[in-house]
């Protein structure tokens, strides 16, 4: 079986979710290729996965830099121009590139992540069965809003329009957190829940000398915030200053060279450009983050409680769900101060959040692995 996978050029969707799924499919004996932007080539090469570069698909950084291509309006809003563009014009560009590579690669099935609609259109045009990796569950709330844009693209590809907003997720929907995490409004009959394999490999030796006499806190704002949110350095400064007042050891991912960081440098906080989050979460006592679903899903798997500062897109929904389940606390990013953030971190470290996070982790570990997902995808053909 030949499996074509499609993914927006987001590291947090590609590496933690799509790549493990691709490896599981290959272990099952299937041929696998990932169609996405050329900029994702290094990540796929490192994973040993065949890459079908889509020449007209841009990363978020490239999209924002090209004024003619960038959607107008505030791209941070979940209901804004970028959300509609991903189901409209940008989906059309993606689909045309996918159809071009599919002519020679000739897939039997298409597997895409849920925020990537070009693969959906291409699969519909080619008559291929589909499966969807649920890398952003709350993005389903946007489906009614983007239906018209998506139907416009369907018409351009000679496809019938669809009235049901949930049609793009009406296939095998592969969740990567337990069913218990999903609120009622996000539960669908086609959903199954799996446990992605954590990244393999040793922890970097530079992290082996972290003190062992206090809690370990992992902090960062993901790989996308710096592109859209000018206030990101200010939020990082609030986080770093707060962690300096918490009796802990903190490792903070800046997303840039620590030598160029002009903010505070508390003695108990180690600043890094990039943190191997999946590996370090295995031993962390708390994660302080923006509430992107990739970080949330990884913390659920490891049973790590959270303090969340949602900044854009689905992050406020993710944070509210985590708080509602008692897995952590949510703060307003605009009003949070170093003092209020330090207080919240200390409260989560000292409270019963760890026990509830551990219980959710056990549910995650009870889900079948991605080898079962590979079998379920094969059954679609």
C-alpha angles and dihedrals in degrees: 000000000000114000121196113197125194129197139170109249092261117130091210092058099037107044105036097039117011097044095052089048090050091050091050090052091050092049087056089057100258128134111243135189131172120219113203142115120320089242090070092064096102093054093049093044090052089053093046092238122143111251124210102194116216104213098203098046113102132202117238091258091052091045094053091045093055105068094191092056099038118097114247122246133034105333090193093072115098088217094042141106098286093054091053092044092054088059094037130032097001091048089053092052091048093047094051091053091047092051089051095053091041091062091071101024094049104199125203095206137011124222118189139171114251099251092054110088100168091076089050091055093044093049091049090050093048094042092238125155113248141209125191127214107214100224093153113026097182091056084080087076087068095057095092090050095051097041094100093048091048092047088052089058092045088056091051089055093048094253126139116255118249127220097198108088091204094058094107089061096039091106132074101318111200112204119198097201127057120280089246090068092061117089117224094260092061099047117108132178094239094058124113124175128227141176115237114218112250118245114278125225139078124294113256111269091231088072097052095086096059111133115264098202099080140037119286117231122192116202139179146122102238130243101292108049096080090058096056109019117065089189092064095105089050091051090048090051090052090050095047094046091048093050089052087065095048119088093241145094110253131196113196125193107214099181088226140061109301089213088066094050108119097186134087123311111199114195094241094051122084114202119210134171092226132011125202089234100182092052097043094046088067088074102026123113096201139010120210110197149134097265100252108165094241092061092041093052093048092049090050090053093051096039093240116156118229145219109200134202103183114204110174148340116018094344096101090054092048092048093048090051092050091049092046091053092049093244094124147323133283124214131187106252094212096053100033115117129191088255096050092044093049089050092052093048091050091048094053092045091052100038139074095271090104092060094051091044089052091051091052089047090056089054089050092051090051091061117096117260128247091272085073089048088055090054092048092050091049089053089061093067 
